[in-house]
Amino acid sequence: HDITPNAMDEQRVLAQLEEMQMRDSLRTFNGLVERCFGECVTGFRSKSLTDVEDKCVKACAEKYFNHARRVGQRFGELSQKQQEELMKQMQGQK
């Protein structure tokens, strides 16, 4: 069960992509926690959130994820457009 150099390169690239995605997810999560905690949590008298804080955190998280989804969609659209333009250029060079 030999692994070709190309397959090894592919595995290495996939591992790097997974690591980058994990770091990005952690960065997103940390940003969400920082932002929503800073905006919503005002009292430190109890271990749990007040109803107002809880509602604020939920709304903040929803906004944050909606924004992240829109940014991701836009990035995907731009990336696809760039790939299409690159393919056109490559076809024009042949």
C-alpha positions as CSV (number, residue, x, y, z in Angstrom):
1,H,0.0,0.0,0.0
2,D,2.4,2.6,-1.3
3,I,1.7,6.3,-1.0
4,T,2.9,8.3,-4.0
5,P,4.6,11.6,-3.5
6,N,1.6,13.4,-4.9
7,A,-0.7,11.7,-2.4
8,M,1.6,12.6,0.4
9,D,1.6,16.3,-0.7
10,E,-2.1,16.2,-1.0
11,Q,-2.4,14.8,2.6
12,R,0.0,17.4,3.9
13,V,-2.0,20.2,2.2
14,L,-5.3,18.8,3.6
15,A,-3.8,18.6,7.1
16,Q,-2.7,22.3,6.8
17,L,-6.1,23.3,5.6
18,E,-7.8,21.5,8.5
19,E,-5.4,23.3,10.9
20,M,-6.1,26.7,9.3
21,Q,-9.9,26.0,9.5
22,M,-9.5,25.1,13.2
23,R,-7.5,28.2,14.0
24,D,-10.1,30.3,12.1
25,S,-13.0,28.7,14.0
26,L,-11.2,29.3,17.3
27,R,-10.5,32.9,16.3
28,T,-14.2,33.4,15.4
29,F,-15.4,31.8,18.6
30,N,-13.0,33.9,20.7
31,G,-14.1,37.1,18.9
32,L,-17.7,36.2,19.5
33,V,-17.2,35.6,23.2
34,E,-15.1,38.8,23.6
35,R,-17.6,41.0,21.8
36,C,-20.8,39.6,23.2
37,F,-19.4,39.4,26.8
38,G,-18.2,43.0,26.6
39,E,-21.5,44.2,25.2
40,C,-23.9,42.2,27.3
41,V,-22.5,41.2,30.6
42,T,-22.7,44.1,33.1
43,G,-23.1,42.5,36.5
44,F,-20.9,40.1,38.3
45,R,-23.1,39.5,41.4
46,S,-24.1,36.0,40.4
47,K,-22.7,33.0,38.5
48,S,-25.5,33.1,35.9
49,L,-26.6,35.7,33.4
50,T,-29.6,37.8,34.1
51,D,-32.6,37.5,31.6
52,V,-31.5,40.8,30.0
53,E,-27.9,39.6,29.6
54,D,-29.0,36.2,28.3
55,K,-31.2,37.8,25.6
56,C,-28.4,40.2,24.7
57,V,-25.9,37.4,24.4
58,K,-28.2,35.3,22.2
59,A,-29.0,38.3,19.9
60,C,-25.3,39.3,19.7
61,A,-24.3,35.7,18.8
62,E,-27.0,35.5,16.2
63,K,-25.8,38.8,14.7
64,Y,-22.2,37.6,14.8
65,F,-22.9,34.3,13.0
66,N,-25.1,36.0,10.4
67,H,-22.4,38.4,9.7
68,A,-19.8,35.6,9.5
69,R,-22.0,33.7,7.1
70,R,-22.5,36.8,4.8
71,V,-18.8,37.4,4.8
72,G,-18.1,33.7,3.9
73,Q,-20.7,33.8,1.1
74,R,-19.2,37.0,-0.3
75,F,-15.7,35.6,-0.1
76,G,-16.9,32.4,-1.9
77,E,-18.6,34.5,-4.6
78,L,-15.4,36.6,-5.2
79,S,-13.2,33.5,-5.2
80,Q,-15.4,31.8,-7.8
81,K,-15.4,35.0,-9.9
82,Q,-11.6,35.1,-9.7
83,Q,-11.3,31.5,-10.7
84,E,-13.6,32.0,-13.7
85,E,-11.5,35.0,-14.8
86,L,-8.3,33.0,-14.4
87,M,-9.8,30.1,-16.5
88,K,-10.8,32.6,-19.2
89,Q,-7.3,34.0,-19.3
90,M,-5.7,30.6,-19.4
91,Q,-8.0,29.6,-22.3
92,G,-7.2,32.8,-24.1
93,Q,-3.5,32.0,-23.9
94,K,-3.8,28.6,-25.6
